[in-house]
Amino acid sequence: MKTKFNLIALSLLTIIIFGFKIDETPLEKLLKQLAKITSTYPQEKVHLHFDKPYYVIGEDIWFKAYVVTAEKNEPSLLSKVLYLDLINNKNQILKKATISIDKGFGSGNFSLIDSLGAGTYRVRAYTNYMRNYDDQFFFEKFITIGNILDPIITNKTKEKKLDFDLQFFPEGGNLIKGIRSKIGVKAVTSDGLGANLSGYIINRNKEKVAEFTTAHAGMGIFALIPQALEKYSAIITLADGTSKSFDLPAVMETGYALAVNTTNENINIRISSTVDLVDSKDVYVVAQANGITYASFTSKVDKPSLSASIPKKNFPTGMVHVTLFNSNSKPVAERLIFVNHNDELRIEIKNTENAIVKKKSAIDILATDISGNPVDGSFSVAVTDVSKVVINEDEEKTILSNLLLTSDLKGFIEAPNYYFNVANPDRESHLDNLLLTQGWRRFVWQEVINEKDPEITFRPEQSLEIAGKVTSIGNKPMPNAKVIMFSKTKGYTFLLDTISDIKGNFVFDMLDIPDSAAFILQAKQGKDNKNINLKVNPYPVVNNNKYIGNAIDISTYVENTKAMFYELNKFNLLDKGILLSTVNIVGKRALKPLINIPNSANASGAADKVVKSDQLNYETNILNAFSKIGGVLVKNGMIYRASGRTVSMTLPPQPMLVILDGVYVKQAEQPGFISSINPLDIEGIEVLTSNYNTSVYGEDGYWGIVFITTKNGSTGVNPPSTNTTSVRNRGFTIKKEFYSPNYDDPKINQQMLDLRSTIYWNPNINTDAKGIANFSYFNASSPTTYRVTIEGMDAFGNIGRKVLTYKVGQPN
């Protein structure tokens, strides 16, 4: 085979000979557009390192944030603000955090207040700029949260009868007649997890032509030479002796097949084609990682099978996407592989010997690269008690498994760190099985071919911002509108104004505002303030991502944490926000939540009447629901305070102020709007009629206030056009300091049992030019085993993780 083989740099040179410009080849044109998109529209990834995998109400979730570029995993300089959401199993955001990012790094915590309740939550993290792309790129991790006030219920494990599905993935994408193909197989149960089983392949004559077995996470492979006009099925024998059949994909009569295998030194590529395509036309192969092309070549199809080898050293550690294009530059086959040079940072943890309970441990770390050169980097460290916090290393979402693998793949990845845990000898072959069955998602080739640039709506935030858009009633952009932002929080004075641009967009940036403050935004153009619609950019919608996996039993952890809380309470050291009961608990507690309705704009939680979504299920008109609320009067399609307050004999009572998802709705200006709301779209209603509850809102609350919160923020309800809106909780979240006792301090009570599960947490460990850093902490009361987990990276995108366990004993 005659193959033109080139390693392609990021930029392509224009070749000019004798004053004439040579036309770009299809491959050069393709690579030029890919390089343009990658350089002009960089993407970001987020990784969060947590101190442990599960928690109890009353504790804090501690995290370190790493914001990197998708292309090289280098610390990102694009965004300086990161948003985090704590989301329950009903896809409701119950807590938010906004943290500052400095050169790609940040840290913070979620305080788990009593009103949250136990359950499975997920933490979502993203930058404003990441919203330009698929929200599947957002960082997400599921976390189990328990509560010491819930009764311990021992569930007897029942055998669930699970159905399962069998899926087949021919290497390259299709089964082609007469071409031997490697076929990935994935067995998934109805609970979303992989199933290990065996089966065989038959043709339409019931002849056995191949066998297969699935291993880790229900994945396996087999080989097959498909025959023309043949139909293949897989037969599985179930535990009860019955059989089940699954069809393989149809065999294509014509096409290309792409096979990619790796050796210690090379990536070997084989291109096969049906006889009708052996026409001496060019095909192109592009091998890229995160949008950066590291190798490409052109081949003439002058025989049914062509092959080439590319040195693995030309690629970085991570996923490589190999794509085959036909002569018309149409992608016809693709394959994902993983290149692992084992070049992650080497982290040594020293001075863990002779550790004694309630004595100081002074730990040294040394970080080097693969060549032994010292690394100046940023790291986060968690030290936990192994007897209290049981961690499955394969299930962890680590800096390695996230940044190198899962952040670029579609769908659920079972036990992601299994592929990076050196304790698993078959991890490399199982990772190849995964990449046969899992899809790439960073960009779509057809958009590259069509020279379609990404649509950028959200700009990278270099400072804290509040942005939005001003339009006319007809939804046309309104340029040069004056937008004013002022505080409505007592004791906090704030006033800014700006002008909307030609597209009606406005932004208040360089903000330094407290997280607890609330603001009013108003837009005007000249003297007109009625025919204007002002909207602040909303938070991203919460997708319906359900937890996949077995329930995590944290009952022992809950009991240990309960003992810790009671010990702290004995010495009056317990956080006042944690509720304890001194009586035997025989049922679930009934706590009045601090927040009546999730995502409500009613920041104080104070309300005279609360109506929740289940009470609205049978209402056909929202006004019917209001007519049943005490202290409220419905008249002329509007809602009034029934007390009938008046300012004077000549001024009649005014309609109550309605705040819909934070937007102020003046009923008198929108008389038919309230009745147009579908009751099924509402998450809850909060009515404030008493002077005590309305007084904090000043003149706005004089006639009473109604808070209406819709499901998912705005589902099914279009807020009315208004030149006024309100925002709250938009400042940086105040950070807490992780508490670690100092037993050298004589003021510390030496008699109190120290029952901490997280012994030490530090998100800001920085190694010096010699790669050295040190930190210290006091051990807890019990002789046990500690687990030290360190994650981090340097400025060049080199990442590393180290886990070490050591024993803590009693003094001699």
N, C-alpha and C positions, 0 to 999 in steps of 0.2 A: 504494500500500500504506500502510495505517495501522499504524505501528509505534510501540509504547511503548518508548523507548530510555532506559536509565539507566546511568550509571556507578556501580557499586556499591562502597562503601567496605568495609573489612574487617569492621566491625560494622554490624548492621542495627538500625534504630530501631523501637521498638514504637509504633504510632500509636494514640492513644486520642482518640476524638471523642465528646463528650457523655457521658462516663463509660463508653462501650462499647468493648471491645477488638476491633479489626478482625482477622478471621482472616488468618493468613499465607497469601499466595499460594503455590502449589507452588514457584515460583522462589525466593521469599524463604526458604522452609523449606529448600530445597536449599542455598542460599548460606550460610545460618546454620550448617548442619551442617558444610559445608566449612570455613568460617571457624573453627569450634570445633576441628575436627581439626588444622588448620594451626597454630593458636595454642597448643593444649593439648599436641599431640604433635609438636613440631618434629623435623625430621630433620637429620642431619649428612652432609657430604661430606668427602672427603679428597683432597688433591692433593699429589703428591711431585715435587719438582724435583731431578733427578739431575745430577751434574757432567758425565756423558757417557752415551752409549747402550749401550756394551759395555765389558767388562773382561777381565782376565787373573787367574788364580789368583795370589795374593800381593799383589794390590792391595786397595784399599778402595772400596766403593761409598759415595759421599757423597750425602746427601740433605737437603733442607729440606722439612718437613711443613707444610702449610696445612690446618687443620681449620676448616670453615665451616658455617654453617647453609644448608640446602638452599633455603630460601625466598628469601634475598636475597644469598647468597654472602658474608655478613658473617662476620668471625672469630667462631668459636663460643666461648661461655663455658660451655657445658654440660660438656664433657669436658676433663680435664687429663692424661689418659693415652692414649697411642696405641700400638697393637701392630702389629708388622711381622713377616712371615714370608718367608723365602727358600725357595721350593718348586721341586723338580726336576721333570723331565718324567714321573716316576712318581707325581706328586701327594704326595710326601713332604716334610714340613717339615724342612729340614736346618739352618736357623739361625733364631733368633728375636731380636727386639729389642723392648724396651719403653722408650719415651721420654716425657719430661715435656713437656706442652703448656702454654704460658703465653699466655693471651689469643689462642688460636688458632694459635700458631706453636711449632714445635719442630724439632730437627735431630739427626742422628746418622750412623752409618755401619755397614756390614757389612764385617767383615774376611774376605776370601776365603781360607780356610785350604786347605792342600794336599789334604786328604781329600775335598774337594767333588767334584773332577773337572770336566772341561769339558762344556759342553752348553748347552741353552736352559733358563733358569730364569724364574720369575716372582716378582715382589715383590708381596705382598698387604699392605694396610694398612687398619686399622679401629679404631674406638673400641668400648668395651664397649657403649655405648648403641646403636650402629649394628646390633648383633646382634638387636635387636627387629624389624628389617625384613629384607627379602630380601637375602641375602648377595651378590647381583649388584650391590648398591650399594657394596660394598667397592672400594677402589682396587686395581687390578691392572695391572701392566705386565710384559711379557716382556723379558728381558735375556739377551743371549748372553755366555757366559763361556768364554774359551779357556785353554789351558795351554801354557806354553813347553816342557814336557817331552813333549808329544804330537808325533808326527812330522807334518810338513807333507805332506799328501796332496793332490795336485792332481787334483781330480775333473773329468773331461771331461763337460761338460754334455750330457746326453742329452735328446732330445725326449721328454717324457712325453705319452702319449696320455691326455688328460683328458676325462672326461665332464662335462656341465654340465646345470644345471637352469634353467628359465625360470619366474619367478614374476610374477604380475600383481596390482596393488594399485589398484582403483578409488578415486578420490578420495572421501572420506567413508566408504568401506567396502564399498559394493555397486554392482553394475551394475543399474540400474533401467530398465525398458522405457520407451522414448520420451524419455529424459532424456540429453542430451549430457553425457558424463563425460570428465574427464581421467583417464588410466590410467597409473600408474607401472609400469615393467617393470624387472626385475632379473635379469641373467644371472650365475649363480654357477657356477664350475668345481668339480670334485670336490676341489680343494685349498683351497676356501673363498674364493678371490679372485674379483673381478668379471671378466667377459669382455666385451670390446667386439665387438659383432656387429650385423648388420642382419637384418630379417625383415619379414614382412607378416602381416596378419590376414585370414582368410577366413571366410565363413559356411558353412552346411551345404551350400549349392549350389556351393561352391568359388569363390565370387566374392570378389575382393580388395576389402576395405572400408577398410583403413588400412595404413600402413607405419610402421616404427619403426627407430631406431638407438640402441644403447646407447653411452654415452660414458664419462665418468669412473667407475671402479669398477663397470662393467657396468650402469649405470642409465640409463634414458631415459624418455620419455613419448610418448603419442599420444592422440588424441581419437577418440571413438566414440559414435554414438547407437544403443544396443542396441535391437533389435526384439523384440517379444513372441514367445515360444516358439522363439527362434533360438538356435543353438549356434555359438560362435566358437572358432577355433583359430589359433594362431600357427605359421607355417612358417619354419624356419631352414634355410639351405643351408650345409652344412659344407664344410671345405676340400677334402675328397676328392670333392665334387660330390654327395654324398648329402644327403637332406633329413630333417629331424626335426620332429615336430609336438608342440605343447603346447596343452592346453585352457585356455581362459579360464574365469573363474568363471561360474556359471550366472546367467542374467538373471532378476531378481525381477519378479513381476507387479505388485507394489504396494510402495510405500515412499517414503522421503525421500532426497534427495541433497543433499550439502553441498559447495559450491565456495568456496574462499577464495583470493583473489589479493591481492597487495600492489602499491601504487604508491609513489612517493616520500613521499607524505603520509598515505595511508590504507590500512587493511585492508578490502577489499571482500568482503562475504559474500553469497552467493546460495543461497537455499533453494528447491529444486524438489521437487515431489511429483506422484504419479500422480493421475489425475482423481478416483478414489474417495476420496482423502484431502483434497480441497478441500471442507472441511466447516465452515469458520469456527471450528474449534477452535484453541486456543492451542498454539503451540510455543515453546520457550525456547532461547536461545543463551547459552552461558557461555564467556567467553574468560578463561582464567586462566594464570598462570605460576607453577610450583612451589607450587600450592595457594593462591595469592593471586589473588582475582578482581579483574580490572582493568576489565572491561566485561561487561554482560549486557543482554539485551532480550527482550521478549515480542512475538510476532506472531500475528495471526489468519490462518489459512490460508484466504483467501477467493479466491485465484487460484493457478494452477499454479506461478508463480515469484514469489518475494519477494526483496528485496535491501536491504542496509543497508551503511553505511560507518562505520568507527570510526577516529578519528585515531591514527596510529602513535605519536604522542608520549605517549599515555596508557599505553604499555607500556614496561617496561625492556628493555634489550638481553638477548636470550636467546630461548629457545623459548617459544612461545605455543601453548596447547592449546585449540582451538575445538571445542566439543561442542554438538550439536543434540539436544534432548530433545523427545519428543512430549507430548501433553496429559496422559499418565499419568506424566510425569517419568521415562520410560525413555529412556536414551541410544540414539539410532538412527543417528547419524553423527558422525564426528569427523575433525579435520584438525590436523596439526602444521605450524606455520610458524615461521620464524626472523625476529625483528626485530633489526636491527643499526643502532644509532645511531652506530657507530664512535666510541663515547665511552670507550674504554679509556684508561688512563693514558698520558700522553706521557712517555717517558723519553729524556733526552738523555745521551749518553756523550761526555765531553770529555777532551782532553789525550792523545790516542792518537798524535799526530804525533811524528816523530823518535825512535821507540823503538829502542833499541840492545840487542844481545845482552848478557846478564849485567849489565845496568844496570837501575836501578829505574824502573818506570812508575808514575806517580802519577795515578790516574784520578779525575775528578770526574763525578758524575751529578746531573742535575736532573730531578725528577719533578713533573709538573703534571697537572691535570685537563684536560678538553676545552676549558675556558674560559681556560686558562693560569694558574689559581690553583695555588700551591704545595701539594704533598701531603706530609703527614707519614705515612710508611708503612714497612712491613717488606719487605725484598727479599733475594733470594739471587742470588749472582753466580758464574758459572763461566767461566773463561778456558781454552781448549784450543788445542792446536797443530793447525791445519787439515790439515797434511801427515800427521799421525799419526791424527787422529780425524775421519773423514769422516762428516758428519751429513746425513741427508735431512730437510730441514725439514718436508716434508709428512707424514712418518712419525712425527714427534715427538708425544708426549702432553704438550701444553703446558698452562699454567694457563688459557689461553683455551679451547682445544678440550675440555679436561676439564670445567671448572666450568660452561661455558656450553652444552655439547653432550652429550658421551659419557656423563657421569655420570647422565643422565636417560633414556637410550635403551636399548632392549633389543638384545641381540645384538652381533656383531662389527662394528666400524666400520673400514673400510679407509682408511688414510692420513688420520687424523682432523684433522690440522692443515692439510690441503690447503684446507679451507674457511675458514681464517683467514690464509692466506698471500697477501699482496697481489700476489705474483708470478703468481698464477693468475687470469686475467681472467674466467673463467666460473665462479668459485667460488660465487657467489650462486645462479645457476640450478641448479648441480649440488647445492648444499645443499638446495634445494627438492625436487629429485628424491629425495635421501636421506630427507627427512622424509615423502615420500609412501610410502616403502617400509619405514620403520623404526617400531617401536612405542614408545609411552609406557609407563612402568612405575612411576611414583612412588606411585600409589594406584589403586584400582579404584572406578569410579563406583558400582557396585552396592552396595558396602559403605558408601559415603557416603549413598546413598538409604535404605538399611536402618538408618541411624544406628548402624552397627557401629563402635565405637571400636577402635583398634589395641590388641593385647595387649602390654603392656609387662612384660617379664620381667627385662631387664637395665637397671639404673639408670645414669645418667651418673656417671662416676667423677670426683669432685673431688679425689681423692687415690689413691695406690696401694692396691689392695684385693685381698684373697683372700676369696672368698665361696663359699657352697655351701648344702646343705640336709641336714637331719637328718630321717629318716623311720623308721617302724617296719618290721619285716620285711614287713608287709602293704602297705608303701609309703604309709602314712598319715603326714601331717605330724606331727612331734613337737615341740610347743612347749616352751619353758622347759628345753631340754636345754643342759647346760653343755658348751661346746666349748673345748678347750685347744689352743693352738698353741705348739710349742716347737722350738728349733733342734736339729738332729742334726749340725751342722757343727762340727768340732773348732775350738776357739779362738773360737767365736762364741756368746755367751750371749744367749738370747732366750726370753721366756715371756709369753704373753698369754692371756686367756680372755674369753669372751663368752657370751651366752645366745641361743638361737634364738627367733624370733618366733612368732606364732600360726600361721604357715604353715610353720614348721620352717626358715625361712631364717636364715642367720647371715652376718655379714660382719666381717672384720677390716680396718679402714680406717686412714687416716693412717699408713700403714706407711713406714718408712725402713729398708729392708733391702738388703743387697748382692745383686747378681744371682747370685753364685756360691753362696749359702747354700741349704741344704736343710732342710725342716721336717717335723715329724710333727704331724698333727691328730688329736685324739681327742674323742669325744663320750660323755657320760654323762648319765643322768637318774636322780637319786638314786643308789642303789648298783648300778643295772642298766647293764651295758655290753655285754651279749651280744645283746639283741634290738633293736639299733640299727643303722641303716645311715647312714653319713656319706659324702656325696659333695661334692667340690669342683667348682664349675662347670667343665666341660671347655672346651678350646679349640674354636672352630668347626671343623666338618668341612671338609676340603679338597675342593672340587668338581673334577670331571674337565674342566677347561678346557684344551683343547689349543691349542698355538701355531698360528695361521693366518698364512700368508705364506711368502715365499721364504726359504730359508736365507741368513743374513747371512755373507758372507765376511769374516772378520776376520784372515785369515792375515798380511796386511801389518802390522796392528796388533800381532799376537802377536810377529812378528819384531822390530818396533821396541821393544816392551816387554822382550823377551828381551835385546836389546842394552843397554837401560837397567839391567836387573838385573845383567848381567855387569860393567858399568861400576861400579855400586855395590859389587859384590862385590870388585872389584880394590882398592878403598879401604876394605874391611871396614865398609861402611855398609849392607849389605843386611840386611833383617829376617831374623832367624834362622829364622823360620817358613817361609821360601821356599826350596824345594829346587832346587839347581842341579847340573847334571852337566857335567863337563869332557870327557866322551867323546862321540863321535858317537852320536846316538840313532837306532836302526834299528827300534824297535818301541815299543809302548805300555809305559809303566812299570807296575810292580806295586808299589804303595805299600800298606803296612798302614794302614788307616784309623784315625784317632783315635777314631772312633765306629764300633763294630762293626755296630750295627743302627740305622737311622734312627729317631728319636723314642724311643729306648730311655731308660728311667729310670736306666740305669747311667751316671752322669755321668762317671766316671773312664775308662770304656772298657776297664778291666782285666777280663780273663776268662780262665779256664783252658780253656774249650771254648766254641766258638760254632757254633750250628746255624742256617743261614739257610733262608729259605722254600722255596728250590728243593730242599732236602734233605728237605722234609716233604711234597712233592707226592704221594708214593705211600704215605704212612702212613695207616692207617685208625684208629689210636688213638694219642693223644699219648704214652701210657706206653711204647709200642713204641719211639718215638724216644729216650726217656730210657734205656731198657734198653741202647741201643747206645752210650751215652756213657761213656767211661772215668771212673772215680772216682765214679760214681753207681750207686746200688742202688735198684731198684723193689720195694717190699714192701707188701702189703695196700693196693694202689692209691695209695700215697704214695711220694715221692721222698726218699731218704736219701743222706747222704754215705757212700761206701763205706769210708772209713778207720776208721769205727766209734769215733769219739772218745767218751770217757765222762768225766763229772765225778767219779763215784764208782762203787764196785762195785754200788750199789743203784739207780743212775739209768741206764736204758738209753738208747741213742742216740735222738735226737729227729729228726723230719722236717726237711728243709731249709726255710728261709724262702723262700717264693715271692713275688716282687714282680711283679704283673701290671699293666702300664701305670702303674706308680707306686703301685699299691694293694697293701698288705701282706696276703697271704693266709696264714693259719696253717693248715697242712694238717690238723693234729689236730682243729681245730674245724670244718673243711669237708672231710671225708675223701673225698667223691666228686666234688669240684669239678674237680680237675685232669683227671681222666679224661673229664669232660664237654666239654672244650675241643676244638673241631674243628681238626685240624692245618692245614687249608687257610686258617684265619683268622689264622694266626700269621705275622708278619713275620720273627721270629727268636727264638732262645733263647741266653742267655749263662749259663754255669755257673761259679760261683766256689767252688772246693774247697780251694785251697792256703791255708795260713795267711797267706801274704804278701798275697793278694788279699782275704781275708775279715777281716783284723785291723782294717782301717780302719772297719768297721761295728760294732766293739765286740761287745757281747753278742748283738746281732741276727745277727751273722755267724758265731757260734760253731759252729753245725751245718752251715754252708754256705748259699749263696744261689743261687737261680735267678731270673734276670730273663726274663720272657716279655713280648715286645712284639707286640701284635696289629696287623694292617694298619689304617691310618688311625686308630690310637689305641685303638679299641674295637669295630671291625667284627665283628659276629657273636658277640661274647663279652660276656656280662653278668657283670661282676665280682661276687663273692659279697658278701652283706651283711656289713658289718664296721663297727665303730665307729672304725676307725683308717685313716688314709690318709696319704700323704706328698706333698709338693710341692717343687719346686726351680726355680731360675732364674726367680723371680717378681719380682725387684727391677728397678730401672731399670738399663738397660744403660750401662756406663761409656763415656763419649764419648772419642774420640781427637781430637787437634788436627791439622788439616791442616798438613803440613810444607811450608814455603816457605823456601828458602835465602836468607840475607842475605849478598850478595857484598861488602858494605861491611865485614863482619866479617873481620879479618885471619886468624882461625882457620879460616875456610872455605877448603878446598882449591880454588884457582883453576884447577888443571890438569885436574881431573876434568871430563869431558863431562857436561853437564846435558841429559839426554834425556827429561825429563818430557813426558807427553802432556797431563795436567791441570796447567796452569801455576799456577792460583790457584782456590781455592774458599772462599767465605765465605757461610754461610747467614744471617748476622745483620748485614746492611747496613740501617741505619735512617736515613731522611732526616729532617732537622730541620724546624722550622716554616717555613723558607724553601724546603723541598723539596730541600735539598742534602745530599749525602753524598759522602765520598771514601774511597778505599782505595788501597793500593799493593802492589806485588809486584815481584820481580826476574825478568826474562826469562831464558829458558833459553839454551843455547849456539848454537843454529842460527838463521841468518837465514831467516825463514819468515813465514807469515801466522797471526795469532791470531784466534780467534773469541770474542767476549764475549757471553754470554747472561745477561740479567737478567730475573727474574720477581719479582712481588710484588703487594702490595695495601695499601690503607689500611683504617682501622677501619670504613668504611662500605660495604665490599664492592666498591669500585672496583678492578679488576684490570688488570695490564699486563704486557707482555713486550716486550723489545727485544733484537735481535740485531745486532751490528756486527762487522765484520772490519777488521783493520788490519795493516800490515806491520811486521816487526821486522828491522832491518838491521845490518850491520857498522859499527863506528865508522869515521869518515873517517880 
